[in-house]
Amino acid sequence: MNAAAALSAAAVPALLIAVPLYAYYRGVPVYDEFIDGAREGLLLSWRLLPFLIAMMTSVGLFLHGGGMALVEKIFAPVCGVFGIPGEVLPLALTRPLSGSGSLGLTAALLDRYGADSFVGRLASVAQGSTETTFYVLTVYFGAVNIRRFRYALWVGLIGDITAFFAAFYLTKAFFPG
């Protein structure tokens, strides 16, 4: 076990040294390539900034403008039919919109109900099973200048719903009671 830990600790520094040395040995202008990559990264960030600002503004308006409360009110009876605790509904609704917001909700659920409770376990499994669909569409589609998502949004949201229900049933199966 100690050998594996030592190898694991040395792997990243070894790669950070070995890759540039190998590139230099092969005649690649390492510094120039690094600068070009950094420049491309900054240009990509600059191109994505309007998409990110629009997405964050929309999410903020939805969450704080009463949209989330309305959606929770609509979907609470559906959760009751399936036996899903209503406490995790805000997490399920927030996760496609905001990764950090849903992580904050998960932390609050773990703090309130405990990590070994059904709600805490379900929140943890759901957090790891679902995706920040709107963020992914904004960043990845924005990076390649795709403005019409077509079916990607609906497929992503259906995937999130499916993953949430799967998280519920798997949590119920593996952690009964």
N, C-alpha and C positions, 0 to 999 in steps of 0.2 A: 504494500500500500504506500509506503514512503517513496518508493521508486516512481510510482505513478504520480504522486503529488509533486515530486521534484521535476519530473518530465513535463507535467502540466504547467508548472510555474515557469519553466524555462522555454516553453514553446513559443509564446508570443514575442519575447525579446529576441529569441533566435531567428524568428521569421523577419522581424524588423531589421535585423542586421544582415541576414543571408540574402534576402530578396534584392536590396539595393546593391550589395556586393556582386551578386550574380549578374544583375543588369549592367553594372559598370564593366564587369569582365566581358560581357557580350558586346560592349561598345555603345550601349544606350546612354545618352546624356541624362543621367538620373535627375539632376537638379532641374534642368529645363523641362523634363517630363512632369516633375512634381509641380512646378510653377504653372504649367499648362493645365494640369488637373485641378489645381486650386482655382485658377481663373474660370474654368468651366463650371466648377461647383458654385462659385459666387454668382456667375451669370444665371445659372439654373435657379438659385435661391431668389435672385432678383425677379426672374420671370414668374416664379411661383407665388411671390408675395401678394399680389392682388387676389389670387384665388384663395389663399389662406385667410386673408383679411375678410373677404366676403363670407367664407365658411364660418369663421369664428364669430362674426357679427350676427349671422343668421342663427347660429346655435344659441348665442347669448340672448337674442330676442325671443327665440322659442322657449328657452328654459325659464327666463325671468319675466316673460310677457304673459304667462298663464297658459301657454300651449301645452306644456308638460302636465300641468294639473288637469287640464281638460282630457288629455289622452289617457292619463291614469284613471280618471273617473269612468271613461268609456271601457277600458280594458280590465278593470277590477273584477267585474262579474265573470268574465271569461276565465280569469285566473282561478276564481272560486270554483268554477265547474271542474277544472282539472286538478284542483287541490294544491295549486301553486301558492306559496305564501305571498300575500300582497306586499310584504316588506321588500321583496326583490324586484317588484315591478318597475320602480324608478331606475334600477340598474339595467334591466332589460331594455328600457326605452332610451336610456342615456348612452349606452355602449355604442350604438351605431353612429352617434353624433360626436362623442368626445371621449377619448381614451383617458385623459387625466381626470375628467369629471366622473367617469365611471369608476376609476380607481379610487377616487375620494369616497364615492358611495360604498364601494366594497369595503374600504377601511372603516367607514362608519358602521356598516353592518357587522363587521368582525368585532369592532369595539363594543357595540351594543349587545350582540347576541352571543359572542364568543366564537372562536375558530372551530370548536368541536360541535357546535350546534348545527341543525339541519340548514338553517338560514345562512350561517357562515360558510358551510361547505358548498351549498348551492351557489352562493355569491362567488366563491372562489372558482368553482368549476365553470360557471357562466362567464366570468371575466376572462378565463383562459380559452374558452371555446368560441367566443364570438369575436367579431371584427369591428373596427371603427370604419364602417363602410363609407360614410360621407368624407372622412379624412382621406381614405385611400383613393376614392374617386377624384377628390380635389387635387391631391398631390400627383398621383400617377397620370391621370388623364391631363391635368394641367401641364405636366412636364413635357408632354408630346403634343400639346395644343389641340387636344380633343375637347370640343365644347358640348357635343351632343353625346350623352351617355348611352343612349338607346336603351337596351335591356339590362345593362350592367347594374344600374341602381336597383331595379326590381329583383334581379337575381341575387345581388348582395343582401338585400333586406330579407328575402325569403331564406337565404342561407343563415342569416342571423336568427330569424325566428326558429328555424329548424334546429340550429345549434343550442338555442336556449331551452327548447323543449327536450332535446336530447340530454342536455346538462341536468335538467330536472329529473328525468327518468333514470339516468345513470346514477345520480346522487342518491335518489330514492332506493335504487337497487343495491348499491354498494354500501350505503350508510343508512340502513333502515332504523326508524325510531328515533 
